[in-house]
């Protein structure tokens, strides 16, 4: 990720296979992450893994207070547009808890 990024938006209708690799000494200090995801896909688990990795690295760098929220939105991959409906917004600690819950429910395919 670019070091000056403050707001990150991820859009997924399937499995995210992204890797951040080794943490740079100074990564981005994100303030918000917006996840646009289809309600019908099991993409929440892989998105949660990626988001958890990003947030954990930010926390380890001592930049946790800068992060404000994770916003989870509906995304309709069939029409390639979302309905802009916010399913849920999570503050910093709730965002990590959301990621952990998604990892625990890998076989269940739920978003919220």
C-alpha positions as CSV (number, residue, x, y, z in Angstrom):
1,X,0.0,0.0,0.0
2,X,1.1,3.6,-0.6
3,X,2.4,5.3,2.5
4,X,0.2,8.4,2.2
5,X,-3.2,6.5,1.8
6,X,-5.7,7.6,4.4
7,X,-8.9,6.0,3.1
8,X,-9.0,2.6,1.5
9,X,-11.9,1.1,-0.4
10,X,-12.0,-2.6,-1.3
11,X,-14.6,-4.0,-3.6
12,X,-15.1,-7.8,-3.8
13,X,-17.5,-10.3,-5.3
14,X,-15.4,-13.3,-4.5
15,X,-12.2,-14.4,-2.8
16,X,-9.5,-11.8,-2.2
17,X,-6.1,-13.3,-2.6
18,X,-4.1,-10.2,-1.8
19,X,-0.9,-10.3,0.3
20,X,0.8,-7.3,1.9
21,X,4.1,-9.1,2.2
22,X,6.6,-8.0,4.8
23,X,5.6,-4.8,6.7
24,X,7.5,-1.8,5.6
25,X,9.0,0.3,8.4
26,X,6.4,3.0,7.7
27,X,3.2,1.8,6.1
28,X,0.0,3.8,5.5
29,X,-1.8,5.2,8.5
30,X,-5.4,4.5,7.5
31,X,-8.2,6.4,8.9
32,X,-11.0,4.5,7.2
33,X,-11.6,1.3,5.3
34,X,-14.7,0.9,3.2
35,X,-15.6,-2.7,2.1
36,X,-18.1,-3.0,-0.7
37,X,-19.1,-6.7,-0.8
38,X,-21.9,-8.8,-2.2
39,X,-24.3,-10.1,0.4
40,X,-24.5,-13.4,-1.3
41,X,-20.7,-14.3,-1.6
42,X,-18.4,-15.9,0.9
43,X,-16.0,-13.1,0.2
44,X,-16.3,-11.7,3.7
45,X,-13.8,-14.2,5.1
46,X,-11.0,-13.4,2.7
47,X,-11.7,-9.6,3.0
48,X,-11.6,-9.9,6.8
49,X,-8.2,-11.6,6.7
50,X,-6.8,-8.8,4.5
51,X,-8.3,-6.1,6.6
52,X,-7.2,-7.7,9.8
53,X,-3.6,-7.9,8.5
54,X,-3.7,-4.2,7.5
55,X,-5.1,-3.1,10.9
56,X,-2.8,-5.3,12.9
57,X,0.2,-3.9,11.2
58,X,-1.0,-0.4,11.8
59,X,-1.6,-1.2,15.5
60,X,1.9,-2.7,15.9
61,X,3.4,0.5,14.4
62,X,1.6,2.5,17.2
63,X,-0.7,4.2,14.8
64,X,-3.9,2.7,16.0
65,X,-5.5,5.9,17.2
66,X,-5.6,7.3,13.6
67,X,-8.0,4.5,12.4
68,X,-11.6,5.5,12.9
69,X,-13.9,3.0,11.2
70,X,-14.6,0.1,8.9
71,X,-17.7,0.6,6.8
72,X,-19.3,-2.6,5.2
73,X,-21.5,-1.8,2.2
74,X,-23.6,-3.9,-0.2
75,X,-22.1,-4.4,-3.7
76,X,-24.1,-6.0,-6.5
77,X,-21.5,-7.7,-8.7
78,X,-24.1,-8.6,-11.3
79,X,-24.7,-5.0,-12.2
80,X,-21.3,-3.8,-11.2
81,X,-22.7,-1.2,-8.9
82,X,-23.6,-1.1,-5.3
83,X,-26.9,0.2,-3.8
84,X,-24.8,2.4,-1.5
85,X,-26.5,0.8,1.5
86,X,-24.3,0.7,4.5
87,X,-24.8,-2.6,6.2
88,X,-22.8,-1.7,9.3
89,X,-20.0,0.7,10.4
90,X,-17.5,-0.5,13.0
91,X,-15.2,1.7,15.1
92,X,-11.5,0.7,15.5
93,X,-11.8,-2.1,18.0
94,X,-15.1,-3.3,16.6
95,X,-13.5,-3.5,13.2
96,X,-10.9,-6.0,14.4
97,X,-13.6,-7.9,16.2
98,X,-15.6,-8.1,12.9
99,X,-12.6,-9.5,11.2
100,X,-12.1,-12.1,13.9
101,X,-15.8,-13.1,13.7
102,X,-15.6,-13.5,10.0
103,X,-12.6,-15.8,10.4
104,X,-14.6,-17.9,12.9
105,X,-17.6,-18.2,10.6
106,X,-15.6,-19.3,7.5
107,X,-18.1,-22.0,6.6
108,X,-21.2,-19.9,7.2
109,X,-20.8,-17.1,4.6
110,X,-22.5,-14.2,6.5
111,X,-21.4,-10.6,6.4
112,X,-22.8,-9.0,9.5
